[in-house]
Amino acid sequence: MLAIKLTKHAEDVLMERKIVEKWVWRTINTPSKKRRGDDGNRHYTKPIKEKGGRVLHVVVNDEVVPNRVVTVFFDRRLLKKTMRKI
């Protein structure tokens, strides 16, 4: 398994958005979905039970060593898709 580090931006948004770091690692290690984005980065998503099922979206640049978490956010678009399936 390759090392993955948080960028300064990712660290800042975790604090600003009150996102727990362990949720980031959980999303990367056991994603509900993983895809290559149009931006060339790897996108991981996972509903976070502790946040009422809101979907955490973690963007990782896996073209650099160590891989870097570029940004993290709760994806409102994916919550709507998830809610429609229920």
C-alpha positions as a LaTeX table, in Angstrom:
\begin{tabular}{lrrr}
\hline
Residue & $x$ (\AA) & $y$ (\AA) & $z$ (\AA) \\
\hline
Met1 & 0.00 & 0.00 & 0.00 \\
Leu2 & 1.36 & 3.38 & $-0.99$ \\
Ala3 & 1.73 & 6.18 & 1.49 \\
Ile4 & $-0.92$ & 8.88 & 1.28 \\
Lys5 & $-0.45$ & 12.31 & 2.82 \\
Leu6 & $-2.78$ & 15.23 & 3.36 \\
Thr7 & $-1.99$ & 18.46 & 1.54 \\
Lys8 & $-2.11$ & 21.71 & 3.53 \\
His9 & $-5.37$ & 22.52 & 1.74 \\
Ala10 & $-6.87$ & 19.17 & 2.79 \\
Glu11 & $-5.79$ & 19.75 & 6.40 \\
Asp12 & $-7.39$ & 23.21 & 6.31 \\
Val13 & $-10.70$ & 22.00 & 4.90 \\
Leu14 & $-10.91$ & 19.21 & 7.47 \\
Met15 & $-10.84$ & 21.86 & 10.18 \\
Glu16 & $-13.09$ & 24.34 & 8.36 \\
Arg17 & $-15.72$ & 21.73 & 7.44 \\
Lys18 & $-15.46$ & 19.82 & 10.73 \\
Ile19 & $-14.55$ & 16.58 & 8.97 \\
Val20 & $-12.91$ & 13.94 & 11.15 \\
Glu21 & $-9.63$ & 12.68 & 9.66 \\
Lys22 & $-10.44$ & 9.03 & 10.38 \\
Trp23 & $-13.43$ & 9.39 & 8.02 \\
Val24 & $-10.99$ & 10.32 & 5.23 \\
Trp25 & $-8.93$ & 7.17 & 5.78 \\
Arg26 & $-12.07$ & 5.03 & 6.08 \\
Thr27 & $-13.32$ & 6.42 & 2.76 \\
Ile28 & $-9.99$ & 5.74 & 1.03 \\
Asn29 & $-9.56$ & 2.25 & 2.53 \\
Thr30 & $-13.15$ & 1.03 & 2.14 \\
Pro31 & $-14.88$ & 3.28 & $-0.42$ \\
Ser32 & $-18.43$ & 2.73 & $-1.61$ \\
Lys33 & $-17.24$ & 3.96 & $-4.99$ \\
Lys34 & $-13.85$ & 4.70 & $-6.50$ \\
Arg35 & $-13.29$ & 6.25 & $-9.91$ \\
Arg36 & $-10.79$ & 8.16 & $-12.02$ \\
Gly37 & $-12.05$ & 11.71 & $-12.47$ \\
Asp38 & $-11.82$ & 13.87 & $-15.55$ \\
Asp39 & $-9.21$ & 15.82 & $-13.59$ \\
Gly40 & $-6.94$ & 12.74 & $-13.56$ \\
Asn41 & $-7.29$ & 12.29 & $-9.80$ \\
Arg42 & $-8.74$ & 9.29 & $-7.99$ \\
His43 & $-12.13$ & 10.03 & $-6.38$ \\
Tyr44 & $-13.34$ & 8.01 & $-3.38$ \\
Thr45 & $-16.84$ & 8.32 & $-1.91$ \\
Lys46 & $-18.53$ & 6.78 & 1.09 \\
Pro47 & $-21.59$ & 7.59 & 3.23 \\
Ile48 & $-20.56$ & 8.52 & 6.77 \\
Lys49 & $-22.93$ & 7.02 & 9.31 \\
Glu50 & $-21.90$ & 9.51 & 11.99 \\
Lys51 & $-23.02$ & 12.37 & 9.70 \\
Gly52 & $-26.46$ & 10.96 & 8.93 \\
Gly53 & $-25.31$ & 9.14 & 5.81 \\
Arg54 & $-23.90$ & 12.23 & 4.10 \\
Val55 & $-21.46$ & 11.17 & 1.38 \\
Leu56 & $-17.81$ & 12.06 & 1.94 \\
His57 & $-15.87$ & 12.74 & $-1.26$ \\
Val58 & $-12.08$ & 12.42 & $-1.06$ \\
Val59 & $-9.93$ & 13.44 & $-4.03$ \\
Val60 & $-6.44$ & 11.89 & $-4.20$ \\
Asn61 & $-3.62$ & 12.68 & $-6.61$ \\
Asp62 & $-2.14$ & 9.22 & $-7.11$ \\
Glu63 & 0.32 & 10.34 & $-9.78$ \\
Val64 & 2.79 & 11.59 & $-7.14$ \\
Val65 & 4.74 & 9.77 & $-4.44$ \\
Pro66 & 3.60 & 9.89 & $-1.78$ \\
Asn67 & $-0.01$ & 10.11 & $-3.02$ \\
Arg68 & $-1.73$ & 13.26 & $-1.78$ \\
Val69 & $-5.25$ & 13.99 & $-0.58$ \\
Val70 & $-6.08$ & 17.09 & $-2.60$ \\
Thr71 & $-9.45$ & 17.96 & $-1.06$ \\
Val72 & $-12.29$ & 16.54 & 1.01 \\
Phe73 & $-15.96$ & 17.53 & 1.13 \\
Phe74 & $-19.45$ & 16.26 & 1.79 \\
Asp75 & $-20.97$ & 15.87 & $-1.66$ \\
Arg76 & $-24.55$ & 17.15 & $-1.67$ \\
Arg77 & $-25.11$ & 15.85 & $-5.23$ \\
Leu78 & $-24.33$ & 12.31 & $-4.12$ \\
Leu79 & $-26.57$ & 12.58 & $-1.05$ \\
Lys80 & $-29.53$ & 13.33 & $-3.33$ \\
Lys81 & $-28.71$ & 10.27 & $-5.48$ \\
Thr82 & $-28.36$ & 8.12 & $-2.36$ \\
Met83 & $-31.65$ & 9.38 & $-0.93$ \\
Arg84 & $-33.51$ & 8.59 & $-4.19$ \\
Lys85 & $-32.37$ & 4.95 & $-3.96$ \\
Ile86 & $-33.76$ & 4.52 & $-0.43$ \\
\hline
\end{tabular}
